[in-house]
């Protein structure tokens, strides 16, 4: 069997080997530094494959079992550690969007890894049974793996569902003017179109999210969240910042939602942190959000030097601060997702006061 994938996908295999050989993982603070006195011993690792779920029991050695509790093979911790270190070097040195490391293929077959990426449609990439120093229980926890060995990964993926619809008020546009605005091209074209509309007297007023499910999901978290995200998009597409933390600071200064901030309550900070937290652990735009976390443990971060650190749900403050400080908004493909053009209906163009609209798309990526 051959294996080919990007650095993020190979990082999932590296994480399996590294976590198993280390038999535990340290927690991280909000700056992705190790918390030396907060360590989670790992008792067992579970990974979903095409053929089912396989378990890696960490006792005096690594014992691999199938879902029927049959022992398939066993390895020393030193063997897994050696493979992990060699794989780390290969990932770090790799170039291109997809790589095949043939020297590892036989070993991956032997340890029951049929694919690089675990089989899951949810947020969890790996499941750990840990000894929890807080509760002294041994829960089975799902974790999402994010790697800094490759390109920046997305937190909230864009789609047609993540379009925010704005009504343009304060100005009428002829068909020729609409065509001229929409013909603005090149790098930063959406920002340039937004600026042009504003120069022509247009004011952006949030109308709705294109997906009813996504809008309702957002309002489950907080009733004002769609309006807050709309303001974030206007800040970003007006060229006033792309880092989430910087945008929050601008929201605090301008207070576009008119929250009663006189007593210093962190309205914008809290609501945005809550969204990023829920997205990281299970929230998706297209599926009804019930508050059920699939990644019940949290996040595992593979750092550039190969160290793996953990954001456990018990360390919610550190985790949320990390998310805010290490994410940014970005512009996905406008043609693919249908945003970034001024539009109206042909019938409205014939009216004395037509209605004009403009879509902006939300995508959040790690920095």
Residue pairs with C-beta under 8 A, 6 or more apart in sequence:
1 105
1 108
1 109
1 114
2 100
2 102
2 105
3 100
3 101
3 104
3 105
3 108
3 115
3 116
4 98
4 99
4 100
4 116
5 98
5 99
5 116
5 117
6 97
6 98
6 99
6 150
6 151
7 91
7 94
7 99
7 147
7 149
7 150
7 151
8 147
8 149
8 150
8 151
8 153
9 116
9 117
10 87
10 90
10 91
10 94
10 99
10 101
10 116
10 149
11 91
11 145
11 147
11 149
11 150
11 302
12 116
12 117
12 118
12 125
12 126
12 145
12 147
13 87
13 104
13 108
13 113
13 116
14 84
14 87
14 88
14 91
14 149
14 302
14 306
15 125
15 126
15 145
15 147
15 300
15 302
15 308
16 45
16 47
16 56
16 113
16 126
17 80
17 81
17 83
17 84
17 87
18 81
18 84
18 88
18 306
18 308
19 25
19 42
19 45
19 126
19 128
19 300
19 308
20 42
20 45
20 56
20 58
20 62
20 77
20 80
21 62
21 77
21 78
21 80
21 81
21 84
22 42
22 81
22 308
23 41
23 42
23 58
23 77
24 39
24 40
24 41
24 42
24 130
25 39
25 40
25 42
25 128
25 300
25 308
25 309
25 310
26 34
26 35
26 36
26 38
26 39
26 40
26 309
26 310
27 34
27 35
27 38
27 39
27 40
27 309
27 310
27 311
27 312
27 315
27 318
28 34
28 35
28 301
28 309
28 310
28 311
28 318
28 322
29 35
29 318
29 322
30 317
30 318
30 319
30 321
30 322
30 325
31 322
31 325
32 301
32 303
32 309
32 322
32 326
34 307
34 309
38 133
38 315
39 133
40 128
40 130
40 131
40 132
40 133
40 310
40 312
41 130
41 131
42 58
42 128
42 129
42 130
43 57
43 58
43 129
43 130
43 131
43 138
44 55
44 56
44 57
44 58
44 128
44 129
45 55
45 56
45 58
45 126
45 127
45 128
45 129
46 53
46 54
46 55
46 56
46 126
46 127
46 128
46 129
46 140
47 53
47 54
47 56
47 113
47 118
47 126
47 127
48 118
48 119
48 120
49 112
49 113
49 114
49 115
49 118
49 119
50 114
50 115
50 119
51 66
51 112
51 114
52 66
52 67
53 66
53 67
54 64
54 65
54 66
54 67
54 72
54 112
55 64
55 65
55 66
55 67
56 62
56 63
56 64
56 111
57 63
57 64
57 65
61 74
61 75
61 76
61 77
62 74
62 75
62 76
62 77
62 79
62 80
63 71
63 74
64 71
64 72
64 73
64 74
64 75
64 111
64 112
65 71
65 72
66 72
66 112
72 112
73 110
73 111
73 112
75 111
83 104
83 107
84 306
85 306
86 103
86 104
87 101
87 104
88 149
88 306
90 99
90 101
90 104
91 99
91 149
91 150
92 149
92 304
92 306
117 125
118 124
118 125
118 126
122 142
122 282
122 294
122 295
123 142
123 144
123 280
123 281
123 282
123 293
123 294
123 295
124 142
124 143
124 144
124 294
124 295
124 296
125 143
125 144
125 145
125 300
126 142
126 143
126 145
126 300
127 140
127 141
127 142
127 143
128 140
128 141
128 143
128 297
129 138
129 139
129 140
129 141
130 138
130 139
130 141
130 297
131 138
132 138
132 139
132 314
134 314
139 296
139 297
141 296
141 297
141 298
142 294
142 295
142 296
142 297
143 295
143 297
143 298
143 299
143 300
143 310
144 280
144 281
144 295
144 298
144 299
144 300
145 299
145 300
145 302
146 153
146 299
146 300
146 301
146 302
146 366
147 153
147 301
147 302
148 301
148 302
148 303
148 304
149 302
149 304
149 306
152 365
152 366
152 367
153 365
153 366
154 363
154 364
154 365
154 366
155 276
155 279
155 280
155 323
155 327
155 364
155 365
155 366
156 162
156 279
156 285
156 362
156 363
156 364
157 285
157 363
158 332
158 337
158 361
158 362
158 363
159 285
159 286
159 337
160 210
160 211
160 337
160 338
161 209
161 210
161 211
161 213
161 214
161 285
161 286
162 209
162 210
162 211
162 214
162 285
162 337
162 361
162 362
162 363
163 209
163 210
163 211
163 337
163 338
163 339
163 359
163 360
163 361
163 362
164 206
164 208
164 209
164 210
164 226
164 229
164 230
164 233
164 359
164 360
164 361
164 362
165 206
165 207
165 208
165 209
165 210
165 357
165 358
165 359
166 204
166 205
166 206
166 207
166 230
166 234
166 357
166 358
166 359
166 360
167 204
167 205
167 206
167 207
167 355
167 356
167 357
168 197
168 202
168 203
168 204
168 205
168 342
168 356
168 357
168 358
169 202
169 203
169 205
170 201
170 202
170 203
171 197
171 200
171 201
171 202
171 203
171 356
172 353
172 354
172 356
173 181
173 200
173 202
173 342
173 344
173 354
173 356
174 349
175 349
177 200
178 342
178 343
178 344
178 356
181 193
181 196
181 197
181 200
181 342
182 193
182 341
182 342
184 192
184 193
184 196
186 192
188 239
189 334
189 340
190 237
190 331
190 334
190 339
190 340
190 360
191 237
191 238
191 239
193 340
193 341
193 342
193 358
194 204
194 234
194 237
194 238
194 358
195 238
195 239
197 204
197 342
197 358
198 204
198 238
202 356
204 234
204 358
206 226
206 227
206 230
206 231
207 357
208 215
208 226
209 215
209 218
209 226
210 359
211 285
211 286
213 285
213 286
213 287
213 288
214 285
214 286
215 226
216 288
217 283
217 285
217 287
217 288
217 289
218 225
218 226
218 229
218 275
219 225
219 226
220 289
220 291
221 271
221 274
221 275
221 278
221 283
221 289
222 228
222 271
222 274
222 275
224 257
224 271
225 271
225 275
227 257
228 251
228 257
228 268
228 271
228 272
229 275
229 362
230 360
231 251
231 256
231 257
232 244
232 247
232 251
232 272
232 329
233 329
233 360
233 361
233 362
234 360
235 241
235 247
235 250
235 251
236 242
236 247
236 329
237 331
237 360
240 247
240 250
241 247
241 250
242 328
242 329
242 330
243 327
243 328
243 367
244 272
244 276
244 323
244 324
244 325
244 327
244 328
244 329
244 364
245 324
245 325
247 329
248 268
248 269
248 272
248 324
251 268
252 261
252 266
252 268
252 269
255 261
257 267
257 268
259 265
259 267
259 268
261 267
269 324
272 324
273 320
273 321
273 323
273 324
274 320
275 283
276 320
276 323
276 324
276 327
276 364
277 316
277 319
277 320
277 323
278 289
278 291
278 293
279 364
280 295
280 299
280 319
280 323
281 293
281 294
281 295
281 296
281 298
281 313
282 289
282 292
282 293
282 294
282 295
283 289
293 313
296 313
297 310
297 312
297 313
298 310
298 311
298 312
298 313
298 315
298 319
299 310
299 311
299 319
300 308
300 309
300 310
300 311
301 308
301 309
301 310
301 311
302 308
303 309
311 318
311 319
311 322
312 319
313 319
326 366
326 367
327 364
327 365
327 366
327 367
328 364
328 365
328 366
328 367
329 362
329 363
329 364
329 365
330 363
330 364
330 365
331 361
331 363
332 361
332 363
334 340
334 341
334 361
337 361
338 359
339 359
339 360
339 361
340 358
340 359
340 360
340 361
341 358
341 359
342 356
342 357
342 358
343 356
343 357
343 358
344 354
344 355
344 356
344 357
345 355
348 354
348 355
348 356
